Amino acid sequence: MSEKVGAMTEKLPVLLLNGPNLNTLGTRQPEIYGSDSLDDVVALATATAAEYGFAVDARQTNHEGEMLEWIQQSRGQISGIVINPAAWTHTSIALRDALVIPEVPVIEVHISNVHAREEFRHTSYVSPIASGVIAGLGIRGYEFAIRRIVDLVGEGSGSAA
């Protein structure tokens, strides 16, 4: 999705959202989530998006209402959403409902393989409305999600998975 500005076309940014406790990446349970930090996630996503001329608007919160407001306010302002909803994946119908408001592709990302973990992690309220789900690939999942968003909005080479 692009926005016309005079004779130029400006690409709308990708909204990168990370939910509760992801601010502790690199220190919280590194045996599950690895040693990469949230700053590493943002750097990887930003570099990947830049390959295609996109910016990334990266945000993290431990407050569900704040996340919902960011999503609602993004309508018409973004090309797509890459989100790691963390624990809200399995608990928040409100988040699921908000993610359809911007009417853009949504890719759900999980650093660990949630399907190889506790039973309660096997259910996602986000997956049914997402354009794609990536789990268990570490922070590389964010890279793949950005590439897929670019393809879905018609700006990529068509080779992203």
Disulfide bonds with the S-S distance in Angstrom:
none
